[in-house]
Amino acid sequence: MLAYIGLGSNLEDPQQQVRTAIEDIRVIPQTTLVAASSLYHSPPMGPQDQPDYINAVVGLETGLKPHELLDALQQIEQKHGRIRQRHWGERTLDLDILLYADKVIKDERLTVPHPGIAERAFVVYPLAEIAPDLQVPGLGSLAAIKAHCPPEGLVPLENNQS
């Protein structure tokens, strides 16, 4: 199945956190990294008394079921010292399943497509970079979503295509 993962960090060398996380994702069993966006600098979405973020999106081909993939991503977050201090607060690493094929999932652990995907420039623009023709279940084309999502402070840092 094709899945897209959002990455974000704003603590302990965020660029390196995101780059290392991409390498960690590369070795998830039954999973192949098929695309990686550039890194993007973005202002915090939540409390403004925290550092700016580095964000990226990767595309994966995976044989893992959605919750198995979630478990693997949460293990990577823990490896990076993820501590959940406050909602939308600072973090060494945040990994979110944005899309999992054309599935719609909503349970106590996982919601796919990721809630708020259409309003978050730090997700929409990197995702559009690697999958411009994507259809988001229940929301339509990514191109149409991007047209209604201003970049608001989002700055591409480098090309990180894989």
Residue frames as qw, qx, qy, qz and C-alpha x, y, z in Angstrom:
[[0.000, 0.888, 0.460, 0.000, 0.00, 0.00, 0.00],
 [0.362, 0.459, -0.037, 0.811, 1.13, 3.55, -0.68],
 [0.421, -0.782, -0.398, 0.230, 1.26, 5.70, 2.45],
 [0.283, 0.677, -0.105, 0.671, 2.38, 9.27, 3.08],
 [0.628, -0.517, -0.399, 0.424, 4.04, 10.30, 6.34],
 [0.042, 0.915, -0.041, 0.399, 4.44, 13.84, 7.67],
 [0.723, -0.153, -0.342, 0.581, 7.61, 14.61, 9.63],
 [0.053, -0.887, -0.006, -0.459, 8.20, 17.55, 11.96],
 [0.713, -0.299, -0.341, 0.535, 10.75, 18.65, 14.55],
 [0.062, 0.895, -0.020, 0.441, 11.61, 21.82, 16.40],
 [0.574, -0.756, 0.308, -0.064, 14.05, 20.63, 19.10],
 [0.676, -0.424, 0.554, 0.237, 17.63, 19.31, 19.23],
 [0.078, -0.374, 0.655, 0.653, 18.79, 20.14, 15.68],
 [0.674, 0.387, 0.399, -0.486, 15.46, 19.78, 13.84],
 [0.580, 0.600, -0.421, -0.356, 17.00, 19.41, 10.37],
 [0.154, 0.378, -0.911, 0.062, 19.12, 16.51, 11.57],
 [0.474, 0.073, 0.737, -0.477, 16.16, 14.99, 13.43],
 [0.727, 0.485, 0.122, -0.471, 14.09, 14.96, 10.23],
 [0.478, 0.585, -0.625, -0.195, 16.96, 13.67, 8.06],
 [0.059, -0.275, 0.932, -0.227, 17.71, 10.87, 10.55],
 [0.599, 0.209, 0.571, -0.520, 14.01, 9.99, 10.81],
 [0.701, 0.530, -0.231, -0.417, 13.85, 9.60, 7.02],
 [0.326, 0.450, -0.831, 0.013, 16.75, 7.15, 7.25],
 [0.306, -0.068, 0.837, -0.448, 14.97, 5.33, 10.11],
 [0.709, 0.366, 0.239, -0.553, 11.78, 5.11, 8.02],
 [0.504, 0.554, -0.583, -0.314, 13.85, 3.70, 5.16],
 [0.226, 0.262, -0.931, 0.116, 14.56, 0.55, 7.21],
 [0.647, -0.027, 0.433, -0.627, 11.03, -0.19, 8.50],
 [0.323, -0.021, 0.933, 0.159, 10.35, -3.86, 7.65],
 [0.345, 0.513, 0.773, 0.142, 8.15, -4.56, 4.61],
 [0.120, 0.928, 0.220, -0.275, 8.46, -0.89, 3.62],
 [0.604, 0.178, 0.273, 0.727, 10.24, 0.96, 0.82],
 [0.028, -0.708, -0.101, 0.699, 10.78, 4.71, 0.80],
 [0.558, 0.492, 0.547, 0.383, 9.63, 5.88, -2.65],
 [0.219, 0.720, 0.144, 0.643, 9.79, 9.68, -2.32],
 [0.449, -0.545, -0.372, 0.602, 10.97, 12.36, 0.08],
 [0.160, 0.941, 0.225, 0.197, 10.12, 16.05, -0.14],
 [0.319, 0.536, -0.302, 0.721, 12.44, 18.95, 0.46],
 [0.365, -0.418, -0.597, 0.580, 12.77, 20.13, 4.04],
 [0.050, -0.729, -0.303, -0.612, 10.60, 23.11, 4.91],
 [0.199, -0.055, -0.502, 0.840, 10.91, 25.73, 7.65],
 [0.290, -0.600, -0.534, -0.520, 7.56, 26.68, 9.19],
 [0.222, -0.422, 0.392, -0.787, 6.26, 28.71, 12.12],
 [0.044, 0.089, 0.938, -0.333, 4.69, 26.72, 14.98],
 [0.320, -0.420, -0.639, -0.560, 1.01, 25.89, 14.54],
 [0.551, -0.617, -0.555, 0.088, 0.28, 25.73, 18.26],
 [0.419, -0.843, -0.105, 0.319, 1.73, 27.79, 21.10],
 [0.484, 0.831, -0.080, 0.263, 3.91, 30.56, 19.70],
 [0.333, -0.831, 0.431, -0.110, 6.44, 30.41, 22.56],
 [0.852, -0.145, 0.467, 0.189, 8.32, 27.55, 20.88],
 [0.204, -0.443, 0.572, 0.660, 10.93, 27.32, 18.11],
 [0.632, 0.450, -0.256, -0.576, 9.98, 27.15, 14.44],
 [0.864, -0.010, 0.496, -0.081, 9.67, 23.73, 12.83],
 [0.124, 0.404, -0.762, -0.490, 11.38, 21.74, 10.12],
 [0.763, 0.227, 0.452, -0.402, 8.87, 19.64, 8.16],
 [0.164, 0.324, -0.786, -0.500, 8.92, 17.13, 5.30],
 [0.851, 0.127, 0.241, -0.448, 6.71, 14.43, 3.79],
 [0.066, -0.351, 0.891, 0.279, 7.75, 10.99, 2.58],
 [0.822, 0.155, -0.166, -0.523, 5.95, 8.43, 0.45],
 [0.309, -0.346, 0.882, -0.090, 6.19, 4.73, 1.28],
 [0.744, 0.031, -0.544, -0.386, 5.21, 1.45, -0.27],
 [0.244, -0.364, 0.767, -0.468, 4.39, -0.75, 2.70],
 [0.534, -0.131, -0.805, -0.224, 3.13, -4.23, 3.38],
 [0.107, -0.127, -0.725, 0.668, 2.33, -3.21, 6.95],
 [0.149, -0.719, -0.658, -0.165, -1.24, -2.69, 8.04],
 [0.003, -0.810, -0.033, -0.586, -2.06, 0.89, 9.14],
 [0.621, -0.758, 0.093, -0.178, -1.71, 0.23, 12.89],
 [0.893, -0.133, 0.094, 0.421, 1.51, -1.75, 12.36],
 [0.462, 0.547, 0.053, 0.695, 2.91, 1.23, 10.46],
 [0.311, -0.843, 0.005, -0.439, 1.76, 3.54, 13.26],
 [0.841, -0.523, 0.065, 0.125, 3.56, 1.34, 15.81],
 [0.782, 0.151, 0.089, 0.598, 6.77, 1.44, 13.74],
 [0.186, 0.713, 0.047, 0.674, 6.58, 5.24, 13.45],
 [0.537, -0.797, 0.022, -0.275, 5.96, 5.64, 17.19],
 [0.888, -0.280, 0.049, 0.362, 9.04, 3.49, 17.88],
 [0.549, 0.415, 0.061, 0.723, 11.08, 5.88, 15.72],
 [0.194, -0.824, -0.040, -0.531, 9.63, 8.86, 17.65],
 [0.773, -0.633, 0.032, 0.005, 10.65, 7.21, 20.92],
 [0.830, 0.055, 0.050, 0.553, 14.15, 6.52, 19.56],
 [0.299, 0.555, 0.052, 0.774, 14.39, 10.27, 18.91],
 [0.230, -0.138, -0.559, 0.785, 13.36, 11.07, 22.49],
 [0.270, -0.460, -0.406, -0.742, 9.78, 12.14, 21.77],
 [0.116, -0.315, -0.728, 0.598, 8.00, 13.38, 24.88],
 [0.102, -0.636, -0.548, -0.534, 4.43, 14.64, 24.65],
 [0.231, -0.133, -0.459, 0.847, 4.49, 17.72, 26.89],
 [0.288, 0.498, 0.357, -0.735, 1.58, 19.78, 25.58],
 [0.600, 0.584, 0.547, 0.024, -0.87, 19.76, 22.70],
 [0.530, 0.794, 0.103, 0.280, 0.81, 21.11, 19.54],
 [0.390, -0.873, 0.254, 0.145, 3.88, 21.81, 21.63],
 [0.188, 0.741, -0.634, -0.120, 7.55, 21.43, 20.92],
 [0.957, -0.073, 0.274, -0.066, 8.97, 18.02, 20.04],
 [0.337, -0.497, 0.677, 0.425, 12.14, 16.33, 18.89],
 [0.087, 0.077, -0.821, -0.559, 10.16, 14.39, 16.30],
 [0.601, 0.299, 0.448, -0.590, 6.56, 14.01, 15.19],
 [0.032, 0.098, -0.857, -0.505, 5.63, 11.38, 12.60],
 [0.556, 0.303, 0.417, -0.652, 2.05, 11.31, 11.31],
 [0.327, 0.241, 0.839, 0.362, 0.37, 8.98, 8.85],
 [0.237, 0.309, -0.066, -0.919, -1.23, 11.47, 6.49],
 [0.769, 0.273, -0.183, -0.549, -2.71, 8.99, 4.01],
 [0.414, -0.213, 0.884, 0.035, -2.79, 5.22, 3.72],
 [0.182, 0.256, 0.830, 0.461, -3.77, 4.26, 0.16],
 [0.258, -0.372, -0.322, -0.831, -7.37, 5.40, -0.34],
 [0.445, -0.396, -0.780, 0.194, -8.43, 4.21, 3.10],
 [0.299, -0.623, 0.076, -0.719, -10.53, 6.19, 5.55],
 [0.608, -0.183, -0.701, 0.324, -9.74, 5.12, 9.12],
 [0.245, -0.594, 0.199, -0.740, -11.11, 6.56, 12.35],
 [0.775, -0.378, -0.502, 0.067, -10.52, 4.83, 15.66],
 [0.532, -0.838, -0.055, 0.106, -9.05, 5.63, 19.06],
 [0.665, -0.422, 0.292, 0.542, -5.45, 5.46, 17.78],
 [0.323, -0.102, 0.551, 0.762, -5.54, 6.59, 14.18],
 [0.439, 0.738, 0.349, -0.375, -7.44, 8.92, 11.87],
 [0.284, -0.202, 0.619, 0.704, -6.67, 8.79, 8.14],
 [0.470, 0.583, -0.100, 0.655, -6.68, 11.03, 6.19],
 [0.411, -0.191, -0.466, 0.760, -4.95, 12.96, 8.94],
 [0.048, -0.867, -0.483, 0.113, -7.30, 15.57, 10.46],
 [0.123, -0.895, 0.052, 0.425, -6.47, 19.09, 9.35],
 [0.665, 0.003, 0.490, 0.563, -4.43, 17.89, 6.37],
 [0.363, 0.691, 0.441, 0.442, -6.11, 20.44, 4.08],
 [0.142, -0.979, -0.093, -0.111, -5.34, 23.45, 6.32],
 [0.634, -0.648, 0.266, 0.328, -1.68, 22.78, 7.06],
 [0.477, 0.825, -0.283, -0.110, 0.69, 24.32, 4.54],
 [0.167, -0.635, 0.754, -0.023, 3.60, 22.41, 6.12],
 [0.623, 0.070, 0.778, -0.040, 1.82, 19.21, 4.99],
 [0.637, 0.681, 0.298, -0.203, 0.13, 20.33, 1.77],
 [0.315, 0.863, -0.346, -0.194, 3.19, 21.85, 0.04],
 [0.189, -0.490, 0.845, 0.102, 5.70, 19.04, 0.72],
 [0.620, 0.221, 0.741, -0.131, 3.02, 16.47, -0.16],
 [0.584, 0.766, 0.136, -0.232, 2.27, 18.29, -3.42],
 [0.048, 0.762, -0.600, -0.240, 6.00, 18.31, -4.19],
 [0.187, -0.277, 0.937, 0.101, 6.16, 14.49, -4.21],
 [0.208, 0.356, 0.909, 0.068, 2.56, 13.62, -5.24],
 [0.129, 0.176, -0.065, -0.974, 1.05, 16.54, -7.20],
 [0.468, -0.083, -0.583, -0.660, -1.76, 14.45, -8.72],
 [0.114, -0.097, -0.913, 0.380, -2.86, 12.90, -5.44],
 [0.489, -0.486, -0.388, -0.612, -6.54, 12.52, -4.54],
 [0.037, -0.175, 0.725, -0.665, -7.29, 12.87, -0.82],
 [0.236, -0.402, -0.876, -0.126, -10.22, 10.66, 0.25],
 [0.186, -0.745, -0.596, 0.235, -13.20, 12.83, 1.13],
 [0.181, -0.744, -0.026, 0.642, -11.39, 16.07, 0.22],
 [0.619, 0.776, 0.095, -0.073, -10.66, 15.85, -3.51],
 [0.761, 0.466, -0.117, 0.436, -7.53, 16.71, -5.43],
 [0.610, -0.459, -0.127, 0.633, -4.41, 17.85, -3.65],
 [0.304, 0.250, 0.264, 0.881, -4.03, 20.55, -6.32],
 [0.262, -0.702, -0.383, -0.540, -7.40, 22.05, -5.34],
 [0.657, -0.658, -0.286, 0.233, -6.53, 21.79, -1.64],
 [0.581, -0.153, 0.031, 0.798, -3.19, 23.56, -2.27],
 [0.120, 0.499, 0.334, 0.790, -4.96, 26.35, -4.18],
 [0.439, -0.752, -0.248, -0.425, -6.93, 27.13, -0.99],
 [0.783, -0.539, -0.116, 0.287, -4.01, 26.75, 1.45],
 [0.234, 0.923, -0.228, 0.205, -1.71, 29.78, 1.52],
 [0.763, 0.213, -0.461, 0.399, 1.95, 29.03, 2.31],
 [0.449, -0.845, -0.015, -0.289, 1.96, 31.44, 5.34],
 [0.360, -0.790, 0.489, -0.087, 5.60, 31.50, 6.42],
 [0.933, -0.020, 0.339, 0.117, 6.53, 28.16, 4.83],
 [0.195, 0.832, -0.465, -0.233, 10.04, 28.25, 3.33],
 [0.979, 0.164, -0.078, 0.089, 11.60, 25.34, 1.38],
 [0.444, -0.783, 0.391, 0.194, 15.14, 24.72, 2.62],
 [0.085, -0.482, 0.799, 0.349, 16.61, 22.13, 0.30],
 [0.799, 0.197, -0.361, -0.438, 15.76, 19.48, -2.19],
 [0.414, -0.377, 0.796, -0.230, 15.78, 16.08, -0.51],
 [0.834, 0.250, -0.187, -0.455, 14.36, 13.92, -3.32],
 [0.477, -0.340, 0.810, 0.001, 15.01, 10.20, -2.99]]
